[in-house]
């Protein structure tokens, strides 16, 4: 039992030693964190731009509604004209 405990402690110590990060791992982690910060800022900027575009579209939508309705009416008129023309042929 005592021998097993000693082996466990020794092997645990060696495992801990291999878990210690080296300078290269630390530098790599710092670079990844910096990139994550940059991506987060880009996402925030994109969200702000999306909000701005959404607000702009909401302001312009009422102005475009009459044009859209007029185009739909014209389409319906021409579709009816085509149907009527086919009936009389």
Buried (B, 14 or more C-beta within 10 A) or exposed (E): EEEEEEEEEEEEEEEEEEEEEEEEEEEEEEEEEEEEEEEEEEEEEEEEEEEEEEEEEEEEEEEEEEEEEEEEEEEEEEEEEEEEEEEEE
